[in-house]
Amino acid sequence: MRWREISAVAVLGAVGYGALELLWRGRTHWTMLVLGGLCFLLVYELSGLDVLTLRKKCILGTAFITTLEWLTGLLVNCRLNWKVWDYSQQPLNLGGQICAL
């Protein structure tokens, strides 16, 4: 039964992330749907940890999402050379894969 919950959360994250990207940038890529689903699931699981304060959950969630975004960028943009995104022209970027803005 838990797999249904996990699947629903992941699908919701994938669709939500993809929709936000379409609204913001006008385009998305299937890898962003996978990443969005994974990030949403991770934050969902993190939210259930009663031993952490909300502040700690937010900090950890931000760190996890940023790390996953960076790792995905290294894979799809640098390793596979798919050029899905490039933040290299933005200030405060890390290798063009993530950006503080």
C-alpha positions in Angstrom: 0.0 0.0 0.0 2.9 2.4 0.7 4.0 2.1 -2.9 0.8 3.8 -4.0 1.5 6.7 -1.6 5.1 7.0 -2.9 4.0 6.8 -6.5 1.3 9.5 -6.0 3.7 11.9 -4.3 6.3 11.4 -7.0 3.8 11.9 -9.8 2.5 15.0 -8.1 6.0 16.4 -7.8 6.9 15.5 -11.4 3.7 17.2 -12.8 4.0 20.2 -10.5 7.7 20.8 -11.3 7.1 20.4 -15.0 4.1 22.8 -14.9 6.1 25.4 -13.0 8.9 25.2 -15.5 6.5 25.5 -18.4 5.0 28.6 -16.8 8.4 30.1 -15.9 10.6 29.2 -18.9 8.1 28.1 -21.5 9.7 24.6 -21.8 10.8 21.6 -19.8 12.6 18.3 -20.3 11.7 14.8 -19.2 14.7 14.7 -16.8 13.2 17.7 -14.9 10.0 15.7 -14.3 12.1 12.8 -12.9 14.0 15.3 -10.8 10.9 17.1 -9.6 9.3 13.8 -8.6 12.3 12.7 -6.7 12.7 16.1 -4.9 9.0 16.2 -3.9 9.2 12.7 -2.6 12.3 13.5 -0.6 10.7 16.6 0.9 7.6 14.6 1.7 9.6 12.0 3.5 11.6 14.6 5.3 8.4 16.3 6.5 7.4 13.2 8.4 10.5 13.2 10.6 9.1 14.4 13.9 12.6 14.6 15.5 13.5 17.6 13.3 12.2 21.2 13.7 10.6 22.8 10.8 13.6 25.0 10.3 15.9 22.0 10.1 13.6 20.3 7.7 13.6 23.4 5.4 17.4 23.7 5.5 17.9 19.9 4.8 15.2 20.0 2.0 17.0 23.0 0.4 20.3 21.3 0.6 19.0 18.0 -0.8 17.1 19.7 -3.7 20.1 21.8 -4.6 22.5 18.8 -4.5 20.1 16.7 -6.6 19.8 19.6 -9.1 23.5 20.0 -9.3 24.1 16.2 -9.7 21.4 16.0 -12.4 23.1 18.9 -14.2 26.4 17.2 -14.1 24.9 14.1 -15.5 22.6 15.4 -18.2 24.4 18.6 -19.2 28.1 17.8 -18.6 28.4 14.0 -18.9 25.6 13.3 -21.5 26.0 16.8 -23.2 22.2 17.2 -23.6 22.4 20.9 -22.7 19.0 21.0 -20.9 20.0 24.2 -19.1 22.9 26.5 -18.6 23.2 29.0 -15.8 26.8 30.0 -16.6 25.7 33.6 -17.5 24.0 34.1 -14.2 25.7 35.4 -11.1 26.4 33.1 -8.3 26.3 29.9 -10.4 28.3 26.7 -9.8 29.6 25.3 -13.1 26.5 26.6 -14.9 24.5 23.8 -13.3 22.9 25.6 -10.3 22.5 29.2 -9.5 21.6 31.0 -6.2 19.1 33.2 -8.0 
